[in-house]
Amino acid sequence: MSLDAHPQLPDDSKPVRDETHKIRRLPCCLYLEDSEGKTIIKLNESSSLVWSLCTGEFTVKEMIDMLEESYPDAGDVIRKDVYRVLDEFIAEDIISVG
């Protein structure tokens, strides 16, 4: 386990989003809504990317690696951001982790 690994979210876990929640784009921002259209979370671009990767296909480590490859200038903060976003999704009970 690396020094900055998450204590409750192992790098080999595969987050899966609740498909009843969808991203809604407005001119000002992005929102995650439930099946009734109720806003759950306001998303920024990075959190919407994390949401899109929560398919159960990718491990947390693979998600981090892909984002670091796509945004090399932000590599030092991506790991923490991914864990922060996943923690928020878990707290809202909108992803499961397997």
Sequence and secondary structure as in RCSB ss.txt:
>XXXX:A:sequence
MSLDAHPQLPDDSKPVRDETHKIRRLPCCLYLEDSEGKTIIKLNESSSLVWSLCTGEFTVKEMIDMLEESYPDAG
DVIRKDVYRVLDEFIAEDIISVG
>XXXX:A:secstr
  TT  SSS TT  EEE TT EEEE SS EEEE TTS EEEEE HHHHHHHHHTBTTS HHHHHHHHHHH GGGH
HHHHHHHHHHHHHHHHTT EEE 
